[in-house]
Amino acid sequence: MEFKEFGVRLNLTPTVLADERIMLKVAPEVSELNYAQGISSAGVMVPALSVRRTDTTVQLGNGESFVISGLVSRNTIKNADRFPGLGDVPILGAFFRSTRFDSSDKEIMMVVTPHLIKPFARNTPLPPLPGEMYRQFEPDFFDLIFLDAEPHPLPANMGFSREE
């Protein structure tokens, strides 16, 4: 038996260019289990993997964003239910069976915003990580429902030191 990874993966390869420009090679990949194309071995169903991937290269300035999407998945499933025996009778069988089509569409969209950061000097105290303020945030029921509780507004730099 061999383990195969599946899910959403985003590979980014940044290159810093002159004038604070960033060239990004972006390669998103989405994979999911596909039981329709799977195989059965010793009474165990082994699903196949359906993989969708693309790649592109973009140039952005510090803090500029871009959106990549289009990894679309369409699934249509036909379910047929019938009353045993009566569902197979010509003409009358139509009253004892039903056919249902289920379809689903999925599309993944990613927003990427690169930032240029300066390295920290040795022994410099590190700022908190992005999202650190939410680690100990535990509002009670009253705060969540009636006060729209938040720990405090997000800081402007979210823990990154921007190069000026």
N, C-alpha and C positions, 0 to 999 in steps of 0.2 A: 504494500500500500504506500502511496506517495501523497504527501500533502501539497496542494496547489493553492497559492494565494489568490483571492478574488476580492473585488470591491472597487473602490475608487483610488487611483494613484495619480499624483501630479509630480512630474519631474521637471525641475527648473534648472537651467544652466545659465547663470548670469556672467556677463563680461562687462567691466567698467571701461567706457570709452572716454575720449576727451570731452571737455565741457560738461562734466557731470551727467553724461548720457549713459544709459544702461541698456545693453543688448541682452535680451532674454530669449533663450531657446526654451519653448514651452511644449511639453509633451504630456497631455492628459490621457488617461486610460481608464476605462470602466469595464469590469468583467463581472458576470453573474452566472449563477448555476442555471443550466438548461437541461431540464429533465426530459424534454421531448427528443433531444438528440443523444441522450445518455444510453448506456448499455446495462444489461442485467447480467450479473455473474453470481452463480450459486445462490440465487434467490435474493440477491442484494442489488438494488438499483444504484448505479454509479453515474451521477450526472456529468454532462459535458460542460465546458465553459464557453460562454458567448463573450467575445472580447471586442470592444470598440475602442479605437485609438486614433489619435491625430497628432500632428505636431506643426509648429509654426515658429517663426522668429520675429520679434518685434523690438523696436528701439523706443525707449521711454526716458523722460526726464525724471529727476529725483522726486518721488511722491506722486507721479502720474499713474493713472490706473487704466487697465484695459479689461475687456470682458471677452471670454472665449466660451462658446457654447456650440451646440449642434450634435453632440453625441446622443442621438435619439434612439430609443428602443421602443418598438411596437410589438405587442403580443396580442394575439386573438386566440381564445380557447373556446372550443365547441363542447358543450356538455349535453349529453342525451340521456334522459331518464325515461324508463318505461316500466310498466307493470309486467312482471314475468308472464309470458304466454300470451296475454291479451294485447300487449303492445306490438306483437308481431302479426296480428291478424290483419289482412288487407282491408282497407277502408275503415273498419271499426277500430283498428289499432291506433289511428290518429287521436282518438279520444283518451287513450291510455298511455300516451307518451308525450314528452315535452323536449324541446330542443332549446338550449340557451347559449347565446354567444356572449362571452365576456372579453372586452378589449381594454387594454391599458397602454397608455403612452407615457414614456419617461424621457425627460431631457435634462441633462446636467449643464449647469452654467457656473463658471468660475470667474471671480473678479480678482485680479492680481495687481498689487500695488508695491513696487520695489522702493526701498529707501537706501540711500548711502549713509553709512554710519562711520563714526571715527572710533578707532580702538581706544580702550581705556589705558591710562598709565598704570604702571605696577602699583599695587597696594591702594588703589583708588576704591572707595566704597561703591559697591554696585547699586544702581537704582533698582526699584522693585520690578519684577517681570510683568509683562502685560497680563492683565487679568488677575494679578495677585490680590487685589482688593476684594475679589469675590470669593476667595478661598475660605474666609471665616465669616462670610455674610450669611446669616440665618435669620431672616425676618419671621415674625410670628404670623399667624393667620390674619389677624386684624390689620397688620401693616400691609400685607400683600393685597387684601381685598379693598380696604378703604383708603389707605394712604399712598398707594403706588410707591412703595418703599424702594429706594436705591441706596447703595452705600454712600456714594457721592459721585459727582460728575466725572467723566473720563478725563484724565490729564491730556494735554495737547500732544505730548510726544510719546505717550504710552510706553515709557521706559527706554526709548531709543535716543541716542545722542546724534542729532543730525549734523552733517557737515555743512557749515555755512560758507 
